[in-house]
Amino acid sequence: MDILEIKSLNTWITDGNEPLIIAGPCGAETHSQIIETASLLKEISSVKLFRAGIWKPRTRPNSFEGVGEEGLIWLKDVQKQYNLKTTVEVANAQHTELALKHGVDVLWIGARTTGNPFSVQEIADVLKGVDIPVFVKNPIHADVQLWLGAIERMANVGINKLAAIHRGFHYAGKTKYRNKPMWEIAIELKTILPNLPIICDPSHISGNRELIESVSQKALDLGMNGLMIESHINPSVALSDAQQQLTPAALKELLAKLIYRQTTSQNPECIDKLEQFRNMIDEIDDEILNILKKRMTVIEQIGNYKLEQGITVFQVNRWKEILETRPLWAEKIGLPAGITEKICQVLHEESIRIQTELMNKK
């Protein structure tokens, strides 16, 4: 696809290539809570954006769903008193119009909204011709096309101060995270749109404050462009997501621990050494592809023979044998069992596909 016109973060909010740090409470609850939190976050020089949920999309009614428009007035006080830019989530046209009316600096589209193209387009229609930055969180489910589509809808109405927010994905299986990171989805989006900044939301990935540091470091190590971390003056009494919010003091301590790496090096020796390693990888990959081609050729021969003999494509005993033996072979040469199982699964799926196609042609 064509590269969208997207301005880099350092043209409108950050200095140089430093990560963008966004912080503030999950939800705006009271005027004093917002002002006290902002006053402490202002002391953290790396915090450039103050976030607060004004409208809270909750799974069930009768829980805290945000204070609404009144909270936007509180955010104006944050702007005036502490010279902090503000950002809020908008889920429909009315939210968007009110946020613009009250001078919010940056809008973000939440995970639930990203998954609904009708809602995203409704917001985009309001923003047509408006010069305002927009962040787009990933949809709840791991669908990179939905994520990409929401970003494209913003770009189509002229929004060029755009960034994606990676907040993890719903996962039905067992995981220590509130939302499984599935880093590969964010990497896929970055591959499609290399000029799109991606900011990580470790609060929503983690679901508890103990995991926030490790998730934040992982995001930075992957070259993400910033972090959105929830911070509350007193998380123990927060009306929403209390377990994943940090005090401003804890946030300052966490940010000081993180290691910030450069995406590239200006050292000629380093560049030359990396190029040597990459050339080695290229040669190895070429060997692997040639071996895979040989394997596929044998798979076709097996498929044709099964067809002649009237044998089914899937052979459960053979598949069990592969699953049992390959990890043992891998262990002998020092390969992790996990990656071996993934490779076997991919190869087996391709084997089934090839043999099924052969039988369908007859």
C-alpha positions in Angstrom: 0.0 0.0 0.0 1.0 3.6 -0.4 2.8 5.2 2.5 0.4 7.6 4.3 1.5 11.2 4.9 2.3 11.1 8.6 4.3 13.7 10.5 7.0 12.4 12.9 6.4 13.0 16.6 9.4 15.3 16.9 7.7 17.8 14.5 4.9 18.5 16.9 5.4 17.2 20.4 8.8 15.6 21.3 12.3 16.8 21.1 14.6 14.8 18.9 14.0 11.1 18.9 13.2 10.8 22.6 10.2 8.5 23.5 6.9 10.2 24.0 5.7 9.7 27.6 1.9 10.0 28.2 0.7 9.8 31.7 -2.4 10.5 33.8 -5.3 8.7 35.5 -7.4 6.0 33.9 -10.4 8.2 34.5 -11.0 11.8 35.5 -12.9 11.5 38.8 -12.7 14.9 40.6 -11.2 18.2 39.9 -8.8 17.9 42.9 -7.7 14.4 41.7 -6.9 15.7 38.2 -5.1 18.8 39.5 -3.0 17.0 42.1 -2.0 14.3 39.7 -1.1 16.8 37.0 1.0 18.9 39.5 3.2 15.9 40.3 3.4 14.7 36.7 4.6 18.1 35.6 7.7 17.5 37.7 8.6 14.6 35.5 10.2 16.3 32.5 9.7 13.4 30.1 5.9 13.5 30.5 4.7 15.5 27.5 1.0 14.6 27.5 -1.6 14.3 30.3 -4.2 11.6 29.7 -7.5 11.2 31.4 -10.6 9.2 30.5 -13.7 11.4 30.4 -16.0 8.8 28.9 -15.4 5.3 30.1 -16.7 2.5 27.9 -17.5 -0.2 30.5 -18.4 -3.8 29.8 -21.5 -3.6 32.1 -23.6 -0.6 33.3 -23.8 0.8 36.8 -20.0 1.1 37.1 -18.0 4.3 36.8 -18.5 5.5 33.2 -16.7 8.8 33.5 -17.8 12.3 34.4 -18.4 13.5 30.9 -18.1 17.1 29.7 -17.3 18.5 33.2 -14.0 16.6 33.1 -13.0 18.6 29.9 -13.2 21.8 32.0 -10.8 20.3 34.5 -8.4 19.4 31.7 -8.5 23.1 30.7 -7.2 23.9 34.1 -4.3 21.4 33.6 -3.4 23.2 30.4 -3.5 26.6 32.1 -1.8 25.8 35.4 0.8 23.4 34.3 1.3 24.0 30.6 0.7 20.3 29.9 -0.9 19.2 26.7 -4.0 17.0 27.2 -5.4 13.9 25.5 -8.7 12.1 25.9 -10.5 9.1 24.3 -13.4 9.8 22.0 -15.9 7.1 20.9 -18.4 9.0 18.8 -19.1 12.2 17.0 -20.5 14.0 20.1 -17.4 13.2 22.2 -15.2 14.5 19.4 -17.2 17.7 19.0 -17.1 18.4 22.8 -13.3 17.6 23.0 -12.7 20.1 20.2 -14.9 22.7 21.8 -12.9 22.5 25.0 -9.5 22.6 23.4 -8.2 19.1 24.0 -4.8 18.9 22.4 -4.8 15.2 21.2 -7.6 12.7 20.7 -7.3 9.0 20.9 -9.6 6.3 19.6 -10.1 3.4 22.1 -9.8 -0.3 21.4 -13.6 -0.9 21.4 -14.1 1.9 18.9 -11.3 0.9 16.6 -13.1 -2.4 16.0 -16.2 -0.6 14.7 -15.6 1.1 11.3 -18.9 2.9 11.5 -17.9 4.7 14.7 -14.4 5.4 13.4 -15.8 7.0 10.3 -18.2 9.1 12.4 -15.3 10.5 14.3 -13.3 11.0 11.0 -16.2 13.0 9.5 -16.1 15.4 12.4 -12.3 15.8 12.1 -12.3 16.5 8.4 -10.2 19.7 7.9 -9.2 19.8 11.6 -5.5 20.0 12.5 -5.3 17.8 15.5 -3.2 14.8 16.4 -5.0 11.4 16.7 -3.8 8.2 18.3 -5.5 5.0 17.3 -5.4 2.1 19.8 -5.4 -1.5 18.4 -8.8 -3.3 18.3 -9.6 -5.7 21.1 -9.1 -8.7 18.8 -5.8 -9.3 16.9 -6.9 -8.0 13.6 -4.2 -5.8 12.0 -6.5 -4.8 9.1 -9.1 -3.3 11.5 -6.3 -1.3 13.1 -4.9 -0.2 9.8 -8.4 0.7 8.5 -9.0 3.0 11.4 -5.7 4.8 10.8 -6.5 5.1 7.1 -9.9 6.6 7.9 -8.1 9.3 9.8 -5.6 9.9 7.1 -8.3 10.1 4.5 -9.8 13.2 6.2 -6.4 15.0 6.3 -5.2 14.0 9.8 -1.4 13.6 9.4 -0.3 13.8 13.1 -1.0 10.2 13.6 0.2 7.4 15.9 -0.9 3.9 16.8 -1.2 2.8 20.4 -0.4 -0.9 21.1 -2.5 -1.9 24.2 -2.5 -5.7 23.7 -5.3 -8.0 22.6 -8.0 -10.1 24.2 -6.9 -13.7 24.7 -9.2 -16.5 25.8 -6.3 -18.7 26.9 -4.2 -18.6 30.1 -1.9 -15.6 30.3 -0.4 -13.4 33.0 -1.4 -10.3 31.1 -4.7 -8.5 31.1 -4.3 -8.2 27.3 -1.8 -10.4 25.6 0.9 -8.2 24.0 1.1 -10.2 20.7 4.1 -8.0 19.7 4.1 -9.5 16.3 0.8 -7.7 15.4 2.4 -4.3 16.2 5.5 -5.3 14.2 3.2 -6.2 11.3 1.6 -2.8 11.4 5.0 -1.1 11.5 6.1 -3.2 8.5 3.0 -2.0 6.6 3.4 1.7 7.7 7.1 2.2 8.5 6.6 5.9 9.1 3.8 5.5 11.6 4.9 6.1 15.3 3.7 3.3 17.6 3.3 4.0 21.3 2.9 1.2 23.9 0.2 1.2 26.6 1.8 -1.2 29.2 -0.9 -0.4 31.7 -3.6 -2.1 29.7 -1.3 -4.9 28.6 -0.3 -5.6 32.1 -3.4 -5.2 34.1 -1.3 -4.9 37.3 1.5 -2.5 38.2 4.1 -5.3 38.8 4.4 -6.0 35.1 4.5 -2.5 33.8 8.2 -2.0 33.9 9.0 -5.2 32.0 6.4 -4.5 29.4 7.7 -0.9 29.0 11.3 -2.1 28.5 10.2 -4.7 26.0 8.3 -2.0 24.0 11.4 0.3 24.0 13.7 -2.6 23.0 11.4 -3.2 20.0 11.8 0.4 19.0 8.4 1.7 19.9 8.1 5.5 20.0 6.7 6.0 23.5 4.7 4.8 26.4 1.2 5.6 27.7 1.2 4.8 31.4 -1.7 5.3 33.8 -0.9 7.4 36.9 -3.2 8.3 39.7 -2.6 10.4 42.8 -3.9 7.5 45.0 -4.5 4.3 42.9 -6.0 2.4 45.9 -9.2 4.5 45.7 -9.3 4.8 41.9 -12.8 4.3 40.5 -11.5 2.2 37.5 -8.5 0.0 36.8 -6.9 0.6 40.3 -4.5 -2.3 40.0 -2.7 -1.0 36.9 -2.2 2.6 37.9 1.0 4.0 39.4 1.5 7.0 41.7 3.4 9.8 40.0 6.4 9.0 42.3 6.3 5.3 41.2 6.1 6.4 37.6 9.1 8.7 38.0 11.1 5.8 39.5 10.1 3.4 36.8 11.0 5.8 34.0 14.4 6.3 35.5 15.0 2.5 35.5 14.2 2.1 31.8 17.0 1.7 29.2 16.5 3.8 26.2 18.3 2.5 23.1 18.9 4.1 19.7 17.3 2.7 16.6 20.5 3.1 14.6 24.2 3.8 15.2 26.4 6.4 13.7 29.5 4.4 14.5 31.0 3.2 11.2 32.6 0.1 12.8 29.2 -0.9 14.4 27.4 -0.4 11.0 30.1 -2.5 9.2 29.9 -5.3 11.8 26.1 -5.4 11.6 26.3 -5.6 7.9 28.6 -8.6 8.1 26.2 -10.4 10.5 23.3 -9.6 8.1 25.2 -11.0 5.2 25.7 -14.2 7.1 21.9 -14.3 7.9 21.2 -13.8 4.2 23.3 -16.8 3.2 21.8 -19.0 5.9 18.3 -18.0 4.9 19.1 -18.9 1.3 20.2 -22.4 2.4 17.0 -22.8 4.5 14.8 -21.8 1.5 16.5 -24.3 -0.7 16.0 -27.0 1.9 12.4 -26.1 2.2 11.9 -26.3 -1.5 13.4 -29.9 -1.4 10.9 -30.7 1.4 8.0 -29.4 -0.5 9.0 -31.5 -3.5 9.0 -34.6 -1.4 5.6 -33.6 0.1 4.2 -33.5 -3.4 5.6 -36.9 -4.1 3.9 -38.2 -0.9 0.6 -36.6 -1.9 0.6 -38.2 -5.3 1.4 -41.6 -3.9 -1.3 -41.3 -1.2 -3.7 -40.4 -4.0 -2.8 -43.5 -6.1 -3.1 -45.7 -3.0 -6.4 -44.1 -1.8 -4.9 -43.0 1.5 -6.1 -39.9 3.5 -4.0 -36.8 3.6 -3.9 -36.5 7.4 -2.1 -39.4 9.2 -2.5 -38.8 12.9 0.2 -41.4 14.0 2.8 -39.8 11.7 1.9 -36.3 13.0 2.3 -37.5 16.6 5.7 -39.0 15.7 6.9 -35.7 14.3 5.7 -33.8 17.4 7.5 -36.3 19.7 10.8 -36.6 17.8 11.6 -33.1 16.4 11.8 -31.4 19.8 14.2 -34.2 20.9 16.3 -33.6 17.8 16.3 -29.9 18.5 17.3 -30.4 22.1 20.4 -32.3 21.1 21.7 -29.4 19.1 20.6 -26.7 21.6 17.4 -25.4 19.9 14.5 -24.3 22.1 11.6 -26.8 22.0 9.0 -23.9 21.6 10.4 -22.6 18.3 10.7 -26.2 17.0 7.1 -26.9 17.7 6.0 -23.7 15.9 8.1 -24.5 12.8 6.7 -28.1 12.8 3.2 -26.7 13.0 3.7 -24.3 10.0 5.4 -27.0 7.9 2.6 -29.5 8.7 -0.1 -27.0 7.8 1.7 -26.4 4.5 2.0 -30.1 3.9 -1.7 -30.6 4.4 -2.5 -27.8 2.1 -0.3 -29.1 -0.7 -1.6 -32.7 -0.5 -5.2 -31.5 -0.3 -4.8 -29.4 -3.4 -3.4 -32.4 -5.2 -6.3 -34.5 -4.3 -8.8 -31.8 -5.3 -7.3 -31.6 -8.8 -7.9 -35.3 -9.5 
